[in-house]
């Protein structure tokens, strides 16, 4: 029995040695990390799949049109004469009153009547395949990375809920224009810190899409959010 155990151990040892360790290759895409004070805090390797895509303007334009149409729904709604309440009875007799020959108070000619050719509520059901959504997001992020409009903050999600801290960070980074702040998950402290800052919106990485990326000039990621982008 001891001899068999020794043989089994030797087989396992050989099998373990045969398995080569997985070495992740560098993509060549690196970005400067900054801390909450805006000081350099090392570098971060970016995913080539999300930040190193070749430009594809047609696919990106297609995705942008779909997201734009869904974001700008026609919400105004007016009632036609068939939807206005009342008007079941003829308002007055046909002849002898000296007034117009009206048949219903719901007529567009009457005050309180229906509206002719008014705006109508309409929901657009344009959708994109999941693969095109992911591809368009990668294209938008790659374009922002190429333009140098992406910043990554290492200790952002642990910030105290004070607007002064985030405002000081933005001033040191020299950001101008619309800015999108991307975090890994909902964070009450971060939301409280940025809610009074103009030209700034906050979004979780799960809800990020190419339209939100493209309509903002600058992107600020927390380190945890960048790790989730794969």
N, C-alpha and C positions, 0 to 999 in steps of 0.2 A: 504493500500500500504506500509507504513513504516514497518509493521509487516512482510510482504513478503520479503522485502529487508534484514531485519535482519536475517531471516531464511536462505536466500541465502548466506549471508556473513558467517554464522556459518557453512554451508555445505562446502564452499570453505576452511575455516580455518581447518576443520577436514580433508579434502582431502590433504592439504599441510602438515599437521602433519603426515598423514599416509605414505607420501613418505619419505623413508629413504635416508639420504645422502650417495652418493657413496664414499667409502673410498678405495683408492688404496693401495693394499697390497705391502709390500716391497718384492722385489725379492731376496734379500740377496746378490746381485751383486753390489758392489760399487767400485768406482775408484777414486783415488786421483786427484783432479784438481790442475793445476798449472797456474800461470799467465804468462805474456809474459817475465818476468824476471826469470822464472823457480822456483819461490817461491810457497809454498803450498797456495791454495786458496779455501779450503773446499773439499767436496766430492760430487760425482755424482752417482745416482742410474742408473744402466744399465738395459736395457730391457732383460728379460729372453729369449724371443723369438729370439733375435738377438745375444746375448752374452752368453747364458746359455744352448746351445744345447749339447746333447750327441754325441760323435764322431761317424762318419759314413764314413769310409775311402773309401768304394766302390763308394758311390755317389759323394764324393768330387773328387776322381780320374777321374770319368767319366766327370764331369764338367770341370776339368782342361784340359783334353785331347781335348775337344771341343773348349775351349777358346784358347788353344795353337795352334791348327790347324788353327783357324781363324786369329790369330795374326801373323802367319808365312806363309802367302800366297806365292805361287810360282809366282813371278813377272817377272823373266827373260823370254825372248821370242825370239827365233831365227826363221828365215824363212827357209822353205823347198824350194826345187827347183821349186815347184809349186807356190810359193809366191814371188820369186825374179823377179824383173823387167827385161824385155828383153828376148832374146833367142828364138825369133820366127823363126829365119832363121838359117839354118845350117852354122856354122862359115866358113867352107871351104869345098872343094870337097872331096869326099870319098877317091879317089886314086890319086897317083902321086905327092903328096906334101911332103911325108916322115914324116908326122906328124900322130898323133893318129886319129882314125876314130871318131871324135867328132860330136855329133848331136846337142848340145845346149851349149851356154855359161852359162846356169843356172846349169850345172852339179856340184855336190859337189867337183869334182876334179879340177875345175877351180877357180882361184882367183875371188872373188866377186860372186861366185855361191851360191847355197843353202847349208844348214848345215844338215848333217845326224845325227840323234839321239840327236839333241840339246835340251836344256830346252824349254818347252812350257808353256805359261801363262795358269794358271788353277785356277778357283775360286771354293773354297770348300763351299758348302752350308749346312754345318752341323749346326743344331740348337738344342736348348734345350727347353723343355716346361717351361713356366713361373714359375710354382711351384718349379721345380728343380733348376732354377736360384736363386730363393729366398732362398730355403733351403740350397743350396751350399754356398751362401754368409753368411748365419747365421752360418753354420758349420765352415767356414774359420775364421770368426770373433770370434767365441767361442774358437777356438784353439789358436788364438793370445792372447785373454784375459786370457786363462789358462796359457799360457807361460809367461805372464807379459810383452808383447811387445806392449801394447797399452797405449798411453798417451793422455790426454785431456787438451787442453789449453783454459782457460776461455776468454781471451781477444785477441784472435789471429786475428780475422777478422777486427778489428779496428786498426791494426798496421800501422805505417807510412811506406812508401815504401823505406826502407833501409835494405840492406842485413845484415848489422852489427847486427841489432836487432835479426833477426831470427838465425843467426850464433851463437850469444851469448846464445840464448835459447837452441840450440842443444848441445852446449858444456856443459852447465850446466846439461842437461838431460843425458849426457853420452851416446849418441847414436852412434852406429857403424854399418856399412853395409848399404844396400839399405833402404831408408825410403820413405814412401808414406804419403803425407800430404793431408788430406781430409777436405774440406770446404763445407759449405751448398750451396753456389752458386758461380758463377764466381765473382772474386774479383780482380780488377786491382792492388790494393796496395799489396796484398799478392803475386800475380804473379810476380810483379816487385821485391819483396823482396827475392824471392827464386830462381830466374832464373839462378843465377850465382853459386849456391851451388851444389857441386858434389854429386852424388848418391842420388839425391832427385827428386821426381816427385810429381806433384800436380794434384788432381782430385776432382771433385765435387761428392757429395754423391749420386746424381742421376745416375752417370756413374760408380759407384763402382760395382765390381763383384768379385767372389771368386778367379779368376786368378790373378787379380791385387793385391789382398790381400796376396795371398800365395807367389808371386814372390818377395815380399819385406819383409825384416827382421822386420822392425819397422813400426808401424802405429801411426800417430799423427792426432787426430781429433780436430777440433774446437768444442766448446761447442754447437754451433748451429747445427753442423752436426750430433752430437750424438743424439740430440733431434729429428731430422728428421728420424732417423733409428727406425722404428717401425715394 
